[in-house]
């Protein structure tokens, strides 16, 4: 849910001294109630945004039910905090943002969507085709579109395969800089460097540094980040936000999730 009068874009763009954290929840990997419980723990650990998406073929109903469950859990926390003078109500006003695999995984219950061009795809479908199908629905829903350039870097995982990406290699720093400039000239506000969910290697820091030179883009980095050390590498290289998903899915229970996420998020602040 959003703060009064604040768009998700201004929330995501507001400059902070340290790198911030996004929790990616894949609606295909747990029921909506579990997703909401995980989101609440993540926010208690300091995560500042929830992305909903990931798998390529999740039906709209499941995506929607997950967004609704998370929004309801946040509303309850906002209300509880408003009754407690020692609590910070604003800290529960966290945007729930769709991170879609295509035009099918949409929900009017989300605050915004990463409206993405997979810039290094060789397929028209991921450059503009899915966007063309989704735009009329988003317009009808009133879900805020966050103009995002999406770049899949090696190893790339399933998104690299499905998205038919010409993977960016660790030595392609100059190419990444050109992509960042292109994204900026198209008017995109966000650039997302992706190594693929569950990747055994995170995005190479030299690529992050190169993209970070383009200062008018908000830089998101994700894929393969599971430890404090990896989070710190991405943060030091210049990521404005890091995204983790598998870490949450693989946690044994909510306490395990709390320990693992706290370690990663604390590393961003040190
Ligand atoms: C995937 O970048 C995200 O789109 C998160 O990746 O699941 O490896 O954390 P992980």
Boltz pocket constraint, residues with backbone or C-beta under 6 A from the ligand:
constraints:
  - pocket:
      binder: B
      contacts: [[A, 24], [A, 193], [A, 194], [A, 195], [A, 196], [A, 197], [A, 198], [A, 199], [A, 221], [A, 222], [A, 223], [A, 224], [A, 225], [A, 243], [A, 244], [A, 245], [A, 246], [A, 247]]
      max_distance: 6.0
